[in-house]
Amino acid sequence: MFRPHPFSWVPAEGQRHATTDAKPRYGYHGTRVRTLCSRSVFVEDSDIAWLWPTCPGCNEGAHDLADVPMIGSGAPGLLELE
Ligand SMILES: [Zn+2]
């Protein structure tokens, strides 16, 4: 499967985290992953989970991995930090 960047966004514990763990066949929900902010979180499966705020630590890590500056990011799905 094509992945533009070597990580995926996962909703967990009230925030959107990013992980470099390989995606399971049926998706991340219900699994525990290691996040870019160095935490181990249980991925939730919720319609509103994608509205949760982006984890600042993962946002920073994702920008690093994508080689995109934090300011004026045009990366898809990333929210600017307030
Ligand atoms: Zn995080």
PDB file of the backbone (N, CA, C, O) and the ligand in Angstrom, with CONECT records:
HET     ZN  A 101       1
ATOM      1  N   MET A   1       0.845  -1.193   0.000  1.00  0.00           N
ATOM      2  CA  MET A   1       0.000   0.000   0.000  1.00  0.00           C
ATOM      3  C   MET A   1       0.886   1.251   0.000  1.00  0.00           C
ATOM      4  O   MET A   1       1.881   1.310   0.721  1.00  0.00           O
ATOM      5  N   PHE A   2       0.530   2.219  -0.787  1.00  0.00           N
ATOM      6  CA  PHE A   2       1.303   3.452  -0.877  1.00  0.00           C
ATOM      7  C   PHE A   2       1.154   4.267   0.392  1.00  0.00           C
ATOM      8  O   PHE A   2       0.046   4.528   0.861  1.00  0.00           O
ATOM      9  N   ARG A   3       2.277   4.658   0.929  1.00  0.00           N
ATOM     10  CA  ARG A   3       2.259   5.550   2.083  1.00  0.00           C
ATOM     11  C   ARG A   3       3.199   6.703   1.772  1.00  0.00           C
ATOM     12  O   ARG A   3       4.400   6.501   1.589  1.00  0.00           O
ATOM     13  N   PRO A   4       2.660   7.894   1.713  1.00  0.00           N
ATOM     14  CA  PRO A   4       3.485   9.050   1.358  1.00  0.00           C
ATOM     15  C   PRO A   4       4.558   9.347   2.398  1.00  0.00           C
ATOM     16  O   PRO A   4       5.604   9.916   2.082  1.00  0.00           O
ATOM     17  N   HIS A   5       4.289   8.958   3.637  1.00  0.00           N
ATOM     18  CA  HIS A   5       5.262   9.184   4.698  1.00  0.00           C
ATOM     19  C   HIS A   5       5.355   7.914   5.525  1.00  0.00           C
ATOM     20  O   HIS A   5       4.408   7.128   5.560  1.00  0.00           O
ATOM     21  N   PRO A   6       6.483   7.701   6.191  1.00  0.00           N
ATOM     22  CA  PRO A   6       6.684   6.445   6.930  1.00  0.00           C
ATOM     23  C   PRO A   6       6.010   6.415   8.289  1.00  0.00           C
ATOM     24  O   PRO A   6       6.547   5.838   9.235  1.00  0.00           O
ATOM     25  N   PHE A   7       4.836   7.031   8.399  1.00  0.00           N
ATOM     26  CA  PHE A   7       4.106   6.983   9.661  1.00  0.00           C
ATOM     27  C   PHE A   7       2.619   7.125   9.359  1.00  0.00           C
ATOM     28  O   PHE A   7       2.235   7.521   8.258  1.00  0.00           O
ATOM     29  N   SER A   8       1.790   6.801  10.340  1.00  0.00           N
ATOM     30  CA  SER A   8       0.345   6.937  10.194  1.00  0.00           C
ATOM     31  C   SER A   8      -0.209   7.648  11.414  1.00  0.00           C
ATOM     32  O   SER A   8       0.359   7.577  12.504  1.00  0.00           O
ATOM     33  N   TRP A   9      -1.332   8.337  11.216  1.00  0.00           N
ATOM     34  CA  TRP A   9      -2.003   8.995  12.329  1.00  0.00           C
ATOM     35  C   TRP A   9      -2.989   8.029  12.961  1.00  0.00           C
ATOM     36  O   TRP A   9      -3.739   7.341  12.268  1.00  0.00           O
ATOM     37  N   VAL A  10      -2.975   7.987  14.285  1.00  0.00           N
ATOM     38  CA  VAL A  10      -3.888   7.096  14.999  1.00  0.00           C
ATOM     39  C   VAL A  10      -4.548   7.859  16.149  1.00  0.00           C
ATOM     40  O   VAL A  10      -3.877   8.604  16.863  1.00  0.00           O
ATOM     41  N   PRO A  11      -5.869   7.676  16.331  1.00  0.00           N
ATOM     42  CA  PRO A  11      -6.558   8.321  17.450  1.00  0.00           C
ATOM     43  C   PRO A  11      -6.411   7.493  18.717  1.00  0.00           C
ATOM     44  O   PRO A  11      -6.714   6.299  18.731  1.00  0.00           O
ATOM     45  N   ALA A  12      -5.948   8.132  19.771  1.00  0.00           N
ATOM     46  CA  ALA A  12      -5.770   7.410  21.030  1.00  0.00           C
ATOM     47  C   ALA A  12      -5.721   8.384  22.192  1.00  0.00           C
ATOM     48  O   ALA A  12      -5.067   9.424  22.115  1.00  0.00           O
ATOM     49  N   GLU A  13      -6.422   8.039  23.281  1.00  0.00           N
ATOM     50  CA  GLU A  13      -6.341   8.790  24.524  1.00  0.00           C
ATOM     51  C   GLU A  13      -6.625  10.275  24.325  1.00  0.00           C
ATOM     52  O   GLU A  13      -5.971  11.124  24.932  1.00  0.00           O
ATOM     53  N   GLY A  14      -7.596  10.585  23.478  1.00  0.00           N
ATOM     54  CA  GLY A  14      -8.054  11.956  23.335  1.00  0.00           C
ATOM     55  C   GLY A  14      -7.226  12.834  22.421  1.00  0.00           C
ATOM     56  O   GLY A  14      -7.475  14.034  22.309  1.00  0.00           O
ATOM     57  N   GLN A  15      -6.244  12.239  21.767  1.00  0.00           N
ATOM     58  CA  GLN A  15      -5.434  13.006  20.832  1.00  0.00           C
ATOM     59  C   GLN A  15      -5.147  12.179  19.594  1.00  0.00           C
ATOM     60  O   GLN A  15      -5.295  10.957  19.594  1.00  0.00           O
ATOM     61  N   ARG A  16      -4.736  12.864  18.545  1.00  0.00           N
ATOM     62  CA  ARG A  16      -4.280  12.150  17.355  1.00  0.00           C
ATOM     63  C   ARG A  16      -2.769  12.023  17.437  1.00  0.00           C
ATOM     64  O   ARG A  16      -2.045  13.018  17.415  1.00  0.00           O
ATOM     65  N   HIS A  17      -2.311  10.797  17.532  1.00  0.00           N
ATOM     66  CA  HIS A  17      -0.882  10.534  17.585  1.00  0.00           C
ATOM     67  C   HIS A  17      -0.424   9.985  16.236  1.00  0.00           C
ATOM     68  O   HIS A  17      -1.235   9.590  15.400  1.00  0.00           O
ATOM     69  N   ALA A  18       0.880   9.971  16.048  1.00  0.00           N
ATOM     70  CA  ALA A  18       1.452   9.377  14.848  1.00  0.00           C
ATOM     71  C   ALA A  18       2.342   8.209  15.257  1.00  0.00           C
ATOM     72  O   ALA A  18       3.013   8.253  16.289  1.00  0.00           O
ATOM     73  N   THR A  19       2.336   7.158  14.427  1.00  0.00           N
ATOM     74  CA  THR A  19       3.131   5.984  14.726  1.00  0.00           C
ATOM     75  C   THR A  19       3.854   5.505  13.473  1.00  0.00           C
ATOM     76  O   THR A  19       3.381   5.688  12.352  1.00  0.00           O
ATOM     77  N   THR A  20       5.001   4.894  13.690  1.00  0.00           N
ATOM     78  CA  THR A  20       5.718   4.292  12.568  1.00  0.00           C
ATOM     79  C   THR A  20       5.520   2.778  12.566  1.00  0.00           C
ATOM     80  O   THR A  20       6.097   2.074  11.737  1.00  0.00           O
ATOM     81  N   ASP A  21       4.699   2.278  13.497  1.00  0.00           N
ATOM     82  CA  ASP A  21       4.409   0.839  13.511  1.00  0.00           C
ATOM     83  C   ASP A  21       3.721   0.422  12.209  1.00  0.00           C
ATOM     84  O   ASP A  21       2.945   1.187  11.635  1.00  0.00           O
ATOM     85  N   ALA A  22       4.006  -0.773  11.761  1.00  0.00           N
ATOM     86  CA  ALA A  22       3.363  -1.283  10.549  1.00  0.00           C
ATOM     87  C   ALA A  22       1.863  -1.417  10.781  1.00  0.00           C
ATOM     88  O   ALA A  22       1.429  -1.830  11.857  1.00  0.00           O
ATOM     89  N   LYS A  23       1.078  -1.067   9.775  1.00  0.00           N
ATOM     90  CA  LYS A  23      -0.373  -1.120   9.920  1.00  0.00           C
ATOM     91  C   LYS A  23      -0.854  -2.568   9.824  1.00  0.00           C
ATOM     92  O   LYS A  23      -0.550  -3.268   8.857  1.00  0.00           O
ATOM     93  N   PRO A  24      -1.611  -3.012  10.839  1.00  0.00           N
ATOM     94  CA  PRO A  24      -2.174  -4.372  10.781  1.00  0.00           C
ATOM     95  C   PRO A  24      -3.152  -4.502   9.619  1.00  0.00           C
ATOM     96  O   PRO A  24      -3.667  -3.501   9.120  1.00  0.00           O
ATOM     97  N   ARG A  25      -3.403  -5.723   9.193  1.00  0.00           N
ATOM     98  CA  ARG A  25      -4.280  -5.957   8.034  1.00  0.00           C
ATOM     99  C   ARG A  25      -5.634  -5.276   8.190  1.00  0.00           C
ATOM    100  O   ARG A  25      -6.171  -4.724   7.230  1.00  0.00           O
ATOM    101  N   TYR A  26      -6.187  -5.317   9.405  1.00  0.00           N
ATOM    102  CA  TYR A  26      -7.529  -4.758   9.613  1.00  0.00           C
ATOM    103  C   TYR A  26      -7.495  -3.381  10.261  1.00  0.00           C
ATOM    104  O   TYR A  26      -8.503  -2.909  10.787  1.00  0.00           O
ATOM    105  N   GLY A  27      -6.340  -2.745  10.223  1.00  0.00           N
ATOM    106  CA  GLY A  27      -6.253  -1.397  10.765  1.00  0.00           C
ATOM    107  C   GLY A  27      -5.674  -1.380  12.171  1.00  0.00           C
ATOM    108  O   GLY A  27      -5.488  -2.421  12.801  1.00  0.00           O
ATOM    109  N   TYR A  28      -5.397  -0.183  12.640  1.00  0.00           N
ATOM    110  CA  TYR A  28      -4.730  -0.022  13.934  1.00  0.00           C
ATOM    111  C   TYR A  28      -5.690  -0.151  15.111  1.00  0.00           C
ATOM    112  O   TYR A  28      -5.258  -0.498  16.211  1.00  0.00           O
ATOM    113  N   HIS A  29      -6.994   0.121  14.913  1.00  0.00           N
ATOM    114  CA  HIS A  29      -7.897   0.189  16.050  1.00  0.00           C
ATOM    115  C   HIS A  29      -7.890  -1.129  16.836  1.00  0.00           C
ATOM    116  O   HIS A  29      -7.906  -2.222  16.270  1.00  0.00           O
ATOM    117  N   GLY A  30      -7.864  -0.974  18.148  1.00  0.00           N
ATOM    118  CA  GLY A  30      -7.828  -2.152  19.005  1.00  0.00           C
ATOM    119  C   GLY A  30      -6.434  -2.686  19.258  1.00  0.00           C
ATOM    120  O   GLY A  30      -6.267  -3.708  19.924  1.00  0.00           O
ATOM    121  N   THR A  31      -5.439  -2.006  18.733  1.00  0.00           N
ATOM    122  CA  THR A  31      -4.059  -2.443  18.959  1.00  0.00           C
ATOM    123  C   THR A  31      -3.314  -1.386  19.763  1.00  0.00           C
ATOM    124  O   THR A  31      -3.773  -0.255  19.916  1.00  0.00           O
ATOM    125  N   ARG A  32      -2.162  -1.781  20.269  1.00  0.00           N
ATOM    126  CA  ARG A  32      -1.317  -0.840  20.998  1.00  0.00           C
ATOM    127  C   ARG A  32      -0.124  -0.497  20.112  1.00  0.00           C
ATOM    128  O   ARG A  32       0.525  -1.386  19.559  1.00  0.00           O
ATOM    129  N   VAL A  33       0.152   0.762  19.985  1.00  0.00           N
ATOM    130  CA  VAL A  33       1.252   1.187  19.119  1.00  0.00           C
ATOM    131  C   VAL A  33       2.205   2.101  19.878  1.00  0.00           C
ATOM    132  O   VAL A  33       1.856   2.695  20.898  1.00  0.00           O
ATOM    133  N   ARG A  34       3.405   2.192  19.350  1.00  0.00           N
ATOM    134  CA  ARG A  34       4.392   3.134  19.882  1.00  0.00           C
ATOM    135  C   ARG A  34       4.283   4.411  19.047  1.00  0.00           C
ATOM    136  O   ARG A  34       4.340   4.366  17.818  1.00  0.00           O
ATOM    137  N   THR A  35       4.126   5.539  19.723  1.00  0.00           N
ATOM    138  CA  THR A  35       3.911   6.798  19.016  1.00  0.00           C
ATOM    139  C   THR A  35       5.214   7.572  18.847  1.00  0.00           C
ATOM    140  O   THR A  35       6.230   7.259  19.467  1.00  0.00           O
ATOM    141  N   LEU A  36       5.156   8.575  18.003  1.00  0.00           N
ATOM    142  CA  LEU A  36       6.336   9.422  17.785  1.00  0.00           C
ATOM    143  C   LEU A  36       6.695  10.214  19.030  1.00  0.00           C
ATOM    144  O   LEU A  36       7.829  10.671  19.168  1.00  0.00           O
ATOM    145  N   CYS A  37       5.725  10.385  19.953  1.00  0.00           N
ATOM    146  CA  CYS A  37       6.008  11.091  21.204  1.00  0.00           C
ATOM    147  C   CYS A  37       6.462  10.106  22.278  1.00  0.00           C
ATOM    148  O   CYS A  37       6.435  10.412  23.471  1.00  0.00           O
ATOM    149  N   SER A  38       6.882   8.914  21.833  1.00  0.00           N
ATOM    150  CA  SER A  38       7.496   7.912  22.715  1.00  0.00           C
ATOM    151  C   SER A  38       6.554   7.388  23.782  1.00  0.00           C
ATOM    152  O   SER A  38       6.961   7.134  24.916  1.00  0.00           O
ATOM    153  N   ARG A  39       5.289   7.229  23.409  1.00  0.00           N
ATOM    154  CA  ARG A  39       4.334   6.632  24.331  1.00  0.00           C
ATOM    155  C   ARG A  39       3.776   5.360  23.708  1.00  0.00           C
ATOM    156  O   ARG A  39       3.823   5.170  22.492  1.00  0.00           O
ATOM    157  N   SER A  40       3.253   4.503  24.559  1.00  0.00           N
ATOM    158  CA  SER A  40       2.558   3.310  24.091  1.00  0.00           C
ATOM    159  C   SER A  40       1.081   3.540  24.336  1.00  0.00           C
ATOM    160  O   SER A  40       0.648   3.648  25.484  1.00  0.00           O
ATOM    161  N   VAL A  41       0.295   3.616  23.252  1.00  0.00           N
ATOM    162  CA  VAL A  41      -1.115   3.964  23.398  1.00  0.00           C
ATOM    163  C   VAL A  41      -2.004   2.914  22.741  1.00  0.00           C
ATOM    164  O   VAL A  41      -1.592   2.217  21.814  1.00  0.00           O
ATOM    165  N   PHE A  42      -3.239   2.820  23.247  1.00  0.00           N
ATOM    166  CA  PHE A  42      -4.242   1.919  22.714  1.00  0.00           C
ATOM    167  C   PHE A  42      -5.062   2.680  21.678  1.00  0.00           C
ATOM    168  O   PHE A  42      -5.703   3.677  22.011  1.00  0.00           O
ATOM    169  N   VAL A  43      -5.051   2.231  20.451  1.00  0.00           N
ATOM    170  CA  VAL A  43      -5.720   2.952  19.364  1.00  0.00           C
ATOM    171  C   VAL A  43      -7.220   2.719  19.422  1.00  0.00           C
ATOM    172  O   VAL A  43      -7.679   1.579  19.487  1.00  0.00           O
ATOM    173  N   GLU A  44      -7.983   3.812  19.396  1.00  0.00           N
ATOM    174  CA  GLU A  44      -9.431   3.731  19.479  1.00  0.00           C
ATOM    175  C   GLU A  44     -10.063   3.830  18.102  1.00  0.00           C
ATOM    176  O   GLU A  44      -9.456   4.331  17.156  1.00  0.00           O
ATOM    177  N   ASP A  45     -11.277   3.349  18.010  1.00  0.00           N
ATOM    178  CA  ASP A  45     -12.007   3.363  16.753  1.00  0.00           C
ATOM    179  C   ASP A  45     -13.290   4.147  16.965  1.00  0.00           C
ATOM    180  O   ASP A  45     -14.288   3.615  17.451  1.00  0.00           O
ATOM    181  N   SER A  46     -13.248   5.423  16.592  1.00  0.00           N
ATOM    182  CA  SER A  46     -14.393   6.285  16.850  1.00  0.00           C
ATOM    183  C   SER A  46     -14.574   7.262  15.705  1.00  0.00           C
ATOM    184  O   SER A  46     -13.601   7.753  15.134  1.00  0.00           O
ATOM    185  N   ASP A  47     -15.834   7.542  15.373  1.00  0.00           N
ATOM    186  CA  ASP A  47     -16.106   8.494  14.305  1.00  0.00           C
ATOM    187  C   ASP A  47     -15.605   9.893  14.651  1.00  0.00           C
ATOM    188  O   ASP A  47     -15.202  10.656  13.773  1.00  0.00           O
ATOM    189  N   ILE A  48     -15.635  10.214  15.935  1.00  0.00           N
ATOM    190  CA  ILE A  48     -15.220  11.571  16.310  1.00  0.00           C
ATOM    191  C   ILE A  48     -13.753  11.643  16.683  1.00  0.00           C
ATOM    192  O   ILE A  48     -13.212  12.728  16.898  1.00  0.00           O
ATOM    193  N   ALA A  49     -13.106  10.484  16.760  1.00  0.00           N
ATOM    194  CA  ALA A  49     -11.707  10.490  17.180  1.00  0.00           C
ATOM    195  C   ALA A  49     -10.843  11.346  16.262  1.00  0.00           C
ATOM    196  O   ALA A  49      -9.847  11.930  16.689  1.00  0.00           O
ATOM    197  N   TRP A  50     -11.241  11.412  14.995  1.00  0.00           N
ATOM    198  CA  TRP A  50     -10.423  12.172  14.043  1.00  0.00           C
ATOM    199  C   TRP A  50     -10.571  13.669  14.231  1.00  0.00           C
ATOM    200  O   TRP A  50      -9.869  14.458  13.598  1.00  0.00           O
ATOM    201  N   LEU A  51     -11.495  14.058  15.112  1.00  0.00           N
ATOM    202  CA  LEU A  51     -11.648  15.481  15.405  1.00  0.00           C
ATOM    203  C   LEU A  51     -10.805  15.887  16.607  1.00  0.00           C
ATOM    204  O   LEU A  51     -10.719  17.067  16.949  1.00  0.00           O
ATOM    205  N   TRP A  52     -10.195  14.917  17.230  1.00  0.00           N
ATOM    206  CA  TRP A  52      -9.368  15.224  18.392  1.00  0.00           C
ATOM    207  C   TRP A  52      -8.158  16.048  17.979  1.00  0.00           C
ATOM    208  O   TRP A  52      -7.705  15.977  16.837  1.00  0.00           O
ATOM    209  N   PRO A  53      -7.634  16.840  18.934  1.00  0.00           N
ATOM    210  CA  PRO A  53      -6.462  17.667  18.620  1.00  0.00           C
ATOM    211  C   PRO A  53      -5.231  16.801  18.362  1.00  0.00           C
ATOM    212  O   PRO A  53      -5.087  15.712  18.917  1.00  0.00           O
ATOM    213  N   THR A  54      -4.360  17.308  17.516  1.00  0.00           N
ATOM    214  CA  THR A  54      -3.122  16.596  17.207  1.00  0.00           C
ATOM    215  C   THR A  54      -2.154  16.698  18.377  1.00  0.00           C
ATOM    216  O   THR A  54      -1.959  17.775  18.942  1.00  0.00           O
ATOM    217  N   CYS A  55      -1.558  15.583  18.731  1.00  0.00           N
ATOM    218  CA  CYS A  55      -0.552  15.556  19.790  1.00  0.00           C
ATOM    219  C   CYS A  55       0.640  16.410  19.359  1.00  0.00           C
ATOM    220  O   CYS A  55       1.213  16.169  18.297  1.00  0.00           O
ATOM    221  N   PRO A  56       1.023  17.407  20.169  1.00  0.00           N
ATOM    222  CA  PRO A  56       2.131  18.289  19.777  1.00  0.00           C
ATOM    223  C   PRO A  56       3.437  17.523  19.518  1.00  0.00           C
ATOM    224  O   PRO A  56       4.163  17.820  18.569  1.00  0.00           O
ATOM    225  N   GLY A  57       3.718  16.546  20.365  1.00  0.00           N
ATOM    226  CA  GLY A  57       4.952  15.777  20.200  1.00  0.00           C
ATOM    227  C   GLY A  57       4.960  14.994  18.900  1.00  0.00           C
ATOM    228  O   GLY A  57       5.969  14.946  18.197  1.00  0.00           O
ATOM    229  N   CYS A  58       3.832  14.384  18.591  1.00  0.00           N
ATOM    230  CA  CYS A  58       3.739  13.621  17.345  1.00  0.00           C
ATOM    231  C   CYS A  58       3.726  14.546  16.135  1.00  0.00           C
ATOM    232  O   CYS A  58       4.287  14.217  15.090  1.00  0.00           O
ATOM    233  N   ASN A  59       3.094  15.685  16.275  1.00  0.00           N
ATOM    234  CA  ASN A  59       3.066  16.648  15.168  1.00  0.00           C
ATOM    235  C   ASN A  59       4.492  17.063  14.808  1.00  0.00           C
ATOM    236  O   ASN A  59       4.861  17.144  13.636  1.00  0.00           O
ATOM    237  N   GLU A  60       5.274  17.321  15.841  1.00  0.00           N
ATOM    238  CA  GLU A  60       6.660  17.717  15.620  1.00  0.00           C
ATOM    239  C   GLU A  60       7.447  16.574  14.983  1.00  0.00           C
ATOM    240  O   GLU A  60       8.201  16.772  14.031  1.00  0.00           O
ATOM    241  N   GLY A  61       7.253  15.370  15.532  1.00  0.00           N
ATOM    242  CA  GLY A  61       7.950  14.208  14.990  1.00  0.00           C
ATOM    243  C   GLY A  61       7.555  13.910  13.559  1.00  0.00           C
ATOM    244  O   GLY A  61       8.387  13.520  12.740  1.00  0.00           O
ATOM    245  N   ALA A  62       6.273  14.100  13.266  1.00  0.00           N
ATOM    246  CA  ALA A  62       5.794  13.835  11.914  1.00  0.00           C
ATOM    247  C   ALA A  62       6.382  14.837  10.922  1.00  0.00           C
ATOM    248  O   ALA A  62       6.738  14.480   9.799  1.00  0.00           O
ATOM    249  N   HIS A  63       6.479  16.077  11.345  1.00  0.00           N
ATOM    250  CA  HIS A  63       7.089  17.090  10.481  1.00  0.00           C
ATOM    251  C   HIS A  63       8.544  16.728  10.193  1.00  0.00           C
ATOM    252  O   HIS A  63       9.025  16.881   9.070  1.00  0.00           O
ATOM    253  N   ASP A  64       9.235  16.247  11.227  1.00  0.00           N
ATOM    254  CA  ASP A  64      10.630  15.836  11.039  1.00  0.00           C
ATOM    255  C   ASP A  64      10.717  14.698  10.029  1.00  0.00           C
ATOM    256  O   ASP A  64      11.526  14.741   9.102  1.00  0.00           O
ATOM    257  N   LEU A  65       9.880  13.679  10.215  1.00  0.00           N
ATOM    258  CA  LEU A  65       9.927  12.512   9.332  1.00  0.00           C
ATOM    259  C   LEU A  65       9.557  12.883   7.899  1.00  0.00           C
ATOM    260  O   LEU A  65      10.116  12.345   6.943  1.00  0.00           O
ATOM    261  N   ALA A  66       8.617  13.800   7.764  1.00  0.00           N
ATOM    262  CA  ALA A  66       8.163  14.197   6.436  1.00  0.00           C
ATOM    263  C   ALA A  66       9.082  15.255   5.832  1.00  0.00           C
ATOM    264  O   ALA A  66       8.942  15.634   4.669  1.00  0.00           O
ATOM    265  N   ASP A  67      10.026  15.723   6.650  1.00  0.00           N
ATOM    266  CA  ASP A  67      10.947  16.754   6.197  1.00  0.00           C
ATOM    267  C   ASP A  67      10.185  18.011   5.781  1.00  0.00           C
ATOM    268  O   ASP A  67      10.488  18.645   4.770  1.00  0.00           O
ATOM    269  N   VAL A  68       9.188  18.346   6.596  1.00  0.00           N
ATOM    270  CA  VAL A  68       8.365  19.528   6.348  1.00  0.00           C
ATOM    271  C   VAL A  68       8.538  20.479   7.533  1.00  0.00           C
ATOM    272  O   VAL A  68       8.412  20.057   8.682  1.00  0.00           O
ATOM    273  N   PRO A  69       8.818  21.729   7.275  1.00  0.00           N
ATOM    274  CA  PRO A  69       8.949  22.685   8.386  1.00  0.00           C
ATOM    275  C   PRO A  69       7.651  22.817   9.158  1.00  0.00           C
ATOM    276  O   PRO A  69       6.570  22.651   8.593  1.00  0.00           O
ATOM    277  N   MET A  70       7.751  23.118  10.458  1.00  0.00           N
ATOM    278  CA  MET A  70       6.555  23.262  11.276  1.00  0.00           C
ATOM    279  C   MET A  70       5.727  24.467  10.852  1.00  0.00           C
ATOM    280  O   MET A  70       4.502  24.444  10.971  1.00  0.00           O
ATOM    281  N   ILE A  71       6.366  25.503  10.368  1.00  0.00           N
ATOM    282  CA  ILE A  71       5.650  26.730  10.012  1.00  0.00           C
ATOM    283  C   ILE A  71       5.181  26.667   8.559  1.00  0.00           C
ATOM    284  O   ILE A  71       5.958  26.378   7.649  1.00  0.00           O
ATOM    285  N   GLY A  72       3.885  26.947   8.366  1.00  0.00           N
ATOM    286  CA  GLY A  72       3.344  26.971   7.019  1.00  0.00           C
ATOM    287  C   GLY A  72       3.272  25.600   6.384  1.00  0.00           C
ATOM    288  O   GLY A  72       3.397  25.456   5.168  1.00  0.00           O
ATOM    289  N   SER A  73       3.071  24.597   7.217  1.00  0.00           N
ATOM    290  CA  SER A  73       3.017  23.231   6.703  1.00  0.00           C
ATOM    291  C   SER A  73       1.866  23.020   5.729  1.00  0.00           C
ATOM    292  O   SER A  73       0.742  23.453   5.982  1.00  0.00           O
ATOM    293  N   GLY A  74       2.146  22.362   4.631  1.00  0.00           N
ATOM    294  CA  GLY A  74       1.089  22.021   3.699  1.00  0.00           C
ATOM    295  C   GLY A  74       0.790  20.541   3.724  1.00  0.00           C
ATOM    296  O   GLY A  74       0.087  20.028   2.853  1.00  0.00           O
ATOM    297  N   ALA A  75       1.327  19.844   4.729  1.00  0.00           N
ATOM    298  CA  ALA A  75       1.119  18.399   4.811  1.00  0.00           C
ATOM    299  C   ALA A  75      -0.352  18.104   5.057  1.00  0.00           C
ATOM    300  O   ALA A  75      -0.988  18.795   5.853  1.00  0.00           O
ATOM    301  N   PRO A  76      -0.902  17.107   4.404  1.00  0.00           N
ATOM    302  CA  PRO A  76      -2.328  16.797   4.545  1.00  0.00           C
ATOM    303  C   PRO A  76      -2.656  16.288   5.944  1.00  0.00           C
ATOM    304  O   PRO A  76      -1.924  15.479   6.513  1.00  0.00           O
ATOM    305  N   GLY A  77      -3.762  16.773   6.484  1.00  0.00           N
ATOM    306  CA  GLY A  77      -4.253  16.244   7.739  1.00  0.00           C
ATOM    307  C   GLY A  77      -3.561  16.782   8.970  1.00  0.00           C
ATOM    308  O   GLY A  77      -3.901  16.392  10.087  1.00  0.00           O
ATOM    309  N   LEU A  78      -2.603  17.664   8.793  1.00  0.00           N
ATOM    310  CA  LEU A  78      -1.919  18.197   9.969  1.00  0.00           C
ATOM    311  C   LEU A  78      -2.538  19.532  10.357  1.00  0.00           C
ATOM    312  O   LEU A  78      -2.775  20.405   9.522  1.00  0.00           O
ATOM    313  N   LEU A  79      -2.787  19.655  11.632  1.00  0.00           N
ATOM    314  CA  LEU A  79      -3.343  20.903  12.138  1.00  0.00           C
ATOM    315  C   LEU A  79      -2.211  21.790  12.623  1.00  0.00           C
ATOM    316  O   LEU A  79      -1.236  21.319  13.208  1.00  0.00           O
ATOM    317  N   GLU A  80      -2.354  23.045  12.376  1.00  0.00           N
ATOM    318  CA  GLU A  80      -1.359  23.984  12.888  1.00  0.00           C
ATOM    319  C   GLU A  80      -1.522  24.098  14.401  1.00  0.00           C
ATOM    320  O   GLU A  80      -2.638  24.090  14.920  1.00  0.00           O
ATOM    321  N   LEU A  81      -0.429  24.201  15.074  1.00  0.00           N
ATOM    322  CA  LEU A  81      -0.493  24.388  16.522  1.00  0.00           C
ATOM    323  C   LEU A  81      -0.890  25.824  16.829  1.00  0.00           C
ATOM    324  O   LEU A  81      -0.458  26.768  16.167  1.00  0.00           O
ATOM    325  N   GLU A  82      -1.714  25.959  17.840  1.00  0.00           N
ATOM    326  CA  GLU A  82      -2.124  27.315  18.226  1.00  0.00           C
ATOM    327  C   GLU A  82      -0.986  28.004  18.941  1.00  0.00           C
ATOM    328  O   GLU A  82      -1.122  29.157  19.351  1.00  0.00           O
TER     329      GLU A  82
HETATM  330 ZN    ZN A 101       1.745  11.666  20.421  1.00  0.00          ZN2+
END
